[in-house]
């Protein structure tokens, strides 16, 4: 059974964390590509069949894990983008508020 693990990091760390996840996935996919049998014997009886089947199943399971990590990366990046945009809007609003207040004071005089 698989379970998700989550933890908190500073927003500035997100790009580096995602980079690390993607590098890990890249290495795993490179390794897995070498585990896919290049040639399948037409004589798949007994032990050959069992070994080939087990190898294919192991690759599929590892691909599922890689896919999960890629999906997590997308979700993390989407959340990071949403938060950074919200922070930028908030910062811009705070910078512009004093100017608007000054205009209102000037107009009321």
N, C-alpha and C positions, 0 to 999 in steps of 0.2 A: 504494500500500500504506500502511495506517495502522499506527502503532506507538503504544503507550502510553508516556507519560513520567511518572515519579514522582519526588518529592523529599520531603524531611522538613521539617516545621515544628514549632514548639512547640505543645503541645496547646492552649494558650490562644488561638492564632491560628486554630484550625480553624473556629469559627463565622464569623469574618470572611472567611476564604478561601472557604467554601461560599457565603456571601452574594454574593461577587464572581462566582463561577461562575454562580449563579442569575441574577444581573443580566445577565451576558453572554448567557445562554441566552434570557432574556426579550427582550432587544433583538433578538437574531437571529430569534426567532420572530415578533416584531412586523414586522421587515423582510421576512421570508419571506411573511407573510400578504399583503403588498402585491404580491408577485411571482406569486401564483397568479392566472392569468387569470380575470377575472370573467365574460367571455363567450367562448365558443368558437364560432367561425364554422362554419357548416355547409359552407362552401366551403374545406375544408382540403386544398388541392392544392398541390403544389410547395413553395415556400419557406415558406408559412404553416404547413404541417404540420411542416416541419423545425424552424422556430423554436419552435413550441408544444411539440413533443416535447423539444427541448433545455431549454427553460425548466422544464418539469415534471421532467425528470431532474435538473437542478441543484437544484431545491427538495427533491427526495427525498434527494439526497446531503447537503444541509445539515441536513435533518431527522434523518438518521442521526447526524450529528455532535452535534446538540443532544441527541438521545436518549442518546448515549454520555456526554455531560457530566452529564445528569440521573442516569444510573445511577451514575456516579462519585460524585456528590454523595450519593446514598443510601448507598453503601458507606462513604464517608468519615464521614458522620454516624453510621452504625451502629457503626463502629469507635470513633469519638470517645465515643459514649454508653457503650459497653462499657468503655473505658479509664477514663473519669471515674467510673463506678460502682465499678470495681475499686479505684481510688484512694481513693474515699470509704469503702469497706469497710475497706481497709487502715488508713486514718487513724482510723476509728472503733475498730477493733480495738486499735490502739496506744494510744489514749486509755483504753480500758476495761481493758487488761491490768494496769496498776498497781493499779487498784481490785480486780481479782480476786486479785492477789497479796497485797494487804493483807488481804482477807477470809480467805485461806488461812492467813496468819500469825496472825490473830486467832483462828481456829478451832483452830489447833494448840496454842495456849497453854492 
